[in-house]
């Protein structure tokens, strides 16, 4: 097994529908880590306490570490929620992170809504600073993903955002495939925020007139190998999570209840990533 495989995780709902299926499939795929987002079609923070407690026991029993949780905070329009509402949701996710042993929780930086550009920027910064303060109180960390929001539009916006809010309690989650959806170069994005990157999502896609079409890592426009080379050259021990989006795209309401199909799709992504890493010079392992 390649050394980087020891640091490879998968987002749970991409490899199984129920949490027992997510745990079993991650282990069947010879992974040591998992990232959690939804279970049985429900957001993780909607699970009853008893179910979270059962999951919290099952994960270490199966030998799985939790590398991050994926909250929806910041993924909607900035005019659709208040800061107080966002902080309440964020606190639930931080509490879940504590119970599940996750060091980080994913957030985004809000779609524009009805605000003008300058007001959008200012309000996104205000909310992320408040989230950073909340994470500090919990001794935890939020990870801003290069996806929906002011700081996910392009490399320069991401750099400016992290210059304003980045620290040990609010770092950067680099997704290799989101550039196909939002029209920027993944390597340029990674290089712009390199000092702040603490986690990576691996996916790939072909740009389309409306959105993008996900594909196996290395077959799309995400420049997965080059992006990983940029990140791993600076952080050889960086955690990496597969987010294939081949059968599951929560932002579009696309879910899959066939856990065997999910396991097979993630297995195909792992094999494609292995071939990509083997072919690519300069990708540190």
C-alpha positions as CSV (number, residue, x, y, z in Angstrom):
1,X,0.0,0.0,0.0
2,X,1.3,3.5,-0.9
3,X,2.2,5.7,2.1
4,X,-0.4,8.3,1.2
5,X,-3.1,5.6,1.5
6,X,-2.7,5.7,5.2
7,X,-4.0,9.3,5.1
8,X,-6.9,8.7,2.7
9,X,-10.4,8.9,4.0
10,X,-13.8,9.0,2.3
11,X,-16.9,11.1,3.0
12,X,-19.2,8.6,4.6
13,X,-22.4,9.1,2.5
14,X,-20.4,8.7,-0.6
15,X,-19.6,5.1,0.3
16,X,-22.7,4.0,2.2
17,X,-26.2,5.1,3.1
18,X,-26.7,4.1,6.7
19,X,-23.9,4.6,9.2
20,X,-23.2,0.9,9.7
21,X,-22.9,0.6,5.9
22,X,-20.6,3.6,5.8
23,X,-18.4,2.1,8.5
24,X,-18.3,-1.3,7.0
25,X,-17.6,-0.1,3.4
26,X,-14.8,2.2,4.6
27,X,-13.1,-0.7,6.3
28,X,-13.8,-3.0,3.3
29,X,-12.0,-0.4,1.1
30,X,-9.0,-0.7,3.5
31,X,-9.4,2.9,4.7
32,X,-8.4,4.0,8.2
33,X,-10.4,7.3,8.2
34,X,-13.8,8.6,7.4
35,X,-15.4,12.1,7.0
36,X,-19.0,12.5,8.0
37,X,-21.8,14.6,6.4
38,X,-25.1,12.7,6.4
39,X,-26.5,9.4,7.4
40,X,-29.6,7.7,5.9
41,X,-30.5,10.8,4.0
42,X,-30.4,13.0,7.2
43,X,-27.8,15.6,8.0
44,X,-25.5,14.4,10.8
45,X,-26.8,17.0,13.2
46,X,-30.3,15.7,12.8
47,X,-29.5,12.3,14.3
48,X,-30.9,11.4,17.7
49,X,-28.4,11.5,20.5
50,X,-28.6,7.7,21.0
51,X,-27.7,7.2,17.3
52,X,-24.7,9.6,17.6
53,X,-23.5,7.7,20.7
54,X,-23.8,4.4,18.9
55,X,-21.8,5.8,15.9
56,X,-19.2,7.3,18.3
57,X,-18.6,3.8,19.8
58,X,-18.7,2.0,16.4
59,X,-16.0,4.1,14.7
60,X,-13.1,3.4,17.1
61,X,-14.3,-0.2,17.4
62,X,-13.9,-0.5,13.7
63,X,-10.5,1.3,13.7
64,X,-11.8,4.4,11.9
65,X,-10.7,7.9,12.8
66,X,-12.9,10.8,11.9
67,X,-10.9,13.5,10.0
68,X,-13.7,16.1,9.6
69,X,-17.4,16.8,9.7
70,X,-19.1,18.6,6.8
71,X,-21.6,21.1,8.0
72,X,-23.9,23.2,5.8
73,X,-23.0,26.5,7.5
74,X,-22.3,29.1,4.9
75,X,-23.5,27.0,2.0
76,X,-26.7,29.1,1.4
77,X,-27.5,32.7,0.5
78,X,-26.2,35.1,3.1
79,X,-29.5,36.9,3.2
80,X,-31.4,33.7,4.1
81,X,-30.0,33.3,7.7
82,X,-28.9,35.5,10.5
83,X,-25.5,35.3,12.2
84,X,-27.2,34.1,15.4
85,X,-28.9,31.3,13.4
86,X,-25.6,30.3,11.8
87,X,-23.8,30.2,15.2
88,X,-26.5,28.0,16.7
89,X,-26.1,25.5,13.8
90,X,-22.3,25.8,13.9
91,X,-22.3,25.1,17.7
92,X,-24.2,21.9,17.2
93,X,-21.6,20.7,14.7
94,X,-18.8,21.6,17.0
95,X,-20.4,19.6,19.7
96,X,-20.8,16.7,17.3
97,X,-17.1,17.0,16.4
98,X,-16.2,16.7,20.1
99,X,-18.3,13.6,20.6
100,X,-17.0,12.0,17.4
101,X,-13.3,13.0,17.8
102,X,-13.2,15.1,14.7
103,X,-10.6,17.9,14.7
104,X,-12.4,20.1,12.1
105,X,-15.8,21.1,10.7
106,X,-16.3,22.3,7.1
107,X,-18.0,25.6,6.4
108,X,-18.3,27.9,3.4
109,X,-18.6,31.7,2.9
110,X,-22.1,32.2,1.7
111,X,-23.8,32.9,-1.7
112,X,-24.4,36.5,-2.4
113,X,-28.2,36.8,-2.1
114,X,-29.5,40.3,-2.5
115,X,-26.5,42.1,-1.1
116,X,-24.2,44.3,-3.2
117,X,-20.7,43.0,-3.7
118,X,-19.1,45.2,-1.0
119,X,-21.7,44.4,1.6
120,X,-21.5,40.7,0.7
121,X,-17.8,40.7,1.4
122,X,-18.1,42.6,4.7
123,X,-20.9,40.4,6.0
124,X,-19.1,37.2,5.0
125,X,-16.0,38.3,6.9
126,X,-18.1,39.3,9.9
127,X,-19.7,35.9,10.1
128,X,-16.5,33.9,9.5
129,X,-14.8,35.9,12.2
130,X,-17.6,35.1,14.6
131,X,-17.4,31.4,13.6
132,X,-13.6,31.5,14.2
133,X,-14.2,32.9,17.7
134,X,-16.8,30.1,18.3
135,X,-14.3,27.4,17.2
136,X,-11.6,28.9,19.5
137,X,-13.9,28.6,22.5
138,X,-14.5,25.0,21.7
139,X,-10.8,24.3,21.1
140,X,-11.7,23.2,17.5
141,X,-11.3,24.4,14.0
142,X,-13.5,25.4,11.0
143,X,-12.3,24.7,7.5
144,X,-13.4,27.0,4.7
145,X,-14.0,25.1,1.5
146,X,-13.4,26.6,-1.9
147,X,-17.1,26.1,-2.9
148,X,-20.2,28.3,-2.4
149,X,-19.4,31.8,-1.2
150,X,-17.4,35.0,-1.4
151,X,-14.1,33.2,-0.8
152,X,-14.8,30.3,-3.2
153,X,-15.2,32.4,-6.4
154,X,-11.5,32.4,-7.5
155,X,-8.0,32.2,-6.2
156,X,-7.7,35.9,-5.4
157,X,-10.9,35.9,-3.4
158,X,-9.8,32.9,-1.5
159,X,-6.4,34.5,-0.7
160,X,-8.0,37.7,0.4
161,X,-10.5,35.9,2.6
162,X,-7.9,33.8,4.3
163,X,-5.7,36.9,4.8
164,X,-8.6,38.4,6.8
165,X,-9.9,35.4,8.7
166,X,-7.3,32.6,8.5
167,X,-5.7,31.3,11.7
168,X,-5.4,28.0,13.7
169,X,-9.2,28.0,14.3
170,X,-10.3,28.8,10.7
171,X,-8.2,27.2,8.0
172,X,-8.7,26.1,4.4
173,X,-10.2,22.9,2.9
174,X,-8.9,22.6,-0.7
175,X,-11.3,20.7,-3.0
176,X,-9.6,19.6,-6.2
177,X,-12.8,19.4,-8.3
178,X,-14.7,22.6,-7.4
179,X,-12.9,24.6,-10.1
180,X,-14.9,22.7,-12.7
181,X,-18.1,24.0,-11.2
182,X,-16.9,27.6,-10.6
183,X,-14.6,28.2,-13.5
184,X,-11.1,28.6,-11.9
185,X,-7.9,26.7,-12.0
186,X,-7.4,24.3,-9.1
187,X,-3.7,24.6,-8.9
188,X,-3.9,28.4,-8.8
189,X,-6.4,28.2,-6.0
190,X,-4.2,25.8,-4.0
191,X,-1.1,28.0,-4.4
192,X,-3.0,31.1,-3.4
193,X,-4.0,29.7,0.0
194,X,-1.2,27.2,0.5
195,X,-0.2,28.5,4.0
196,X,-3.8,27.9,5.2
197,X,-4.6,24.5,3.8
198,X,-5.2,21.8,6.4
199,X,-7.4,19.3,4.5
200,X,-8.2,18.2,1.0
201,X,-11.2,16.8,-0.8
202,X,-10.4,14.8,-3.9
203,X,-12.9,14.8,-6.8
204,X,-12.8,15.6,-10.5
205,X,-15.2,16.8,-13.2
206,X,-15.8,18.0,-16.7
207,X,-17.2,21.6,-16.9
208,X,-20.6,21.8,-18.6
209,X,-22.8,24.8,-19.5
210,X,-24.7,24.3,-16.3
211,X,-22.5,23.0,-13.5
212,X,-20.2,20.1,-14.1
213,X,-20.2,16.3,-14.7
214,X,-18.2,14.4,-12.1
215,X,-15.7,11.8,-13.2
216,X,-13.0,9.5,-11.8
217,X,-10.0,11.4,-10.4
218,X,-7.5,12.3,-13.1
219,X,-10.0,12.2,-16.0
220,X,-11.5,15.7,-15.7
221,X,-10.3,19.3,-15.6
222,X,-9.5,19.4,-11.9
223,X,-5.8,18.9,-12.4
224,X,-5.9,16.6,-9.5
225,X,-2.3,15.3,-9.7
226,X,-0.9,18.9,-10.0
227,X,-3.1,20.2,-7.2
228,X,-2.0,17.3,-4.9
229,X,1.6,17.9,-5.9
230,X,1.3,21.6,-4.8
231,X,-0.3,20.7,-1.5
232,X,1.7,17.6,-0.6
233,X,5.0,19.3,-1.4
234,X,4.3,21.7,1.4
235,X,2.4,19.2,3.7
236,X,3.5,15.6,3.1
237,X,1.2,14.4,5.9
238,X,-1.9,16.2,4.7
239,X,-5.2,14.3,5.2
240,X,-7.1,13.6,2.0
241,X,-10.8,12.7,1.6
242,X,-12.4,11.2,-1.4
243,X,-15.7,13.0,-2.4
244,X,-16.4,11.3,-5.8
245,X,-19.9,12.8,-6.4
246,X,-20.4,10.0,-8.9
247,X,-23.6,8.8,-7.2
248,X,-24.1,11.4,-4.4
249,X,-24.5,15.2,-4.8
250,X,-26.2,16.5,-1.7
251,X,-26.3,20.1,-3.0
252,X,-28.6,18.8,-5.8
253,X,-30.6,16.5,-3.7
254,X,-29.0,13.5,-5.4
255,X,-28.6,10.5,-3.0
256,X,-28.0,6.8,-3.4
257,X,-29.3,4.1,-1.0
258,X,-27.5,1.3,-2.8
259,X,-24.5,0.8,-0.5
260,X,-22.9,-1.8,-2.7
261,X,-23.0,0.5,-5.7
262,X,-21.5,3.3,-3.5
263,X,-18.7,1.0,-2.3
264,X,-17.9,0.0,-5.9
265,X,-17.8,3.6,-7.1
266,X,-15.4,4.7,-4.3
267,X,-13.3,1.6,-5.0
268,X,-13.1,2.7,-8.7
269,X,-12.0,6.2,-7.5
270,X,-9.3,4.8,-5.3
271,X,-7.9,2.7,-8.2
272,X,-8.0,5.7,-10.5
273,X,-6.3,7.8,-7.9
274,X,-3.6,5.2,-7.4
275,X,-2.9,5.1,-11.1
276,X,-2.8,8.8,-11.2
277,X,-0.4,9.1,-8.3
278,X,1.9,6.4,-9.8
279,X,2.0,8.2,-13.1
280,X,2.6,11.7,-11.8
281,X,6.1,12.9,-11.0
282,X,6.6,15.3,-8.2
283,X,3.6,14.2,-6.1
284,X,5.1,13.7,-2.6
285,X,4.1,10.5,-0.8
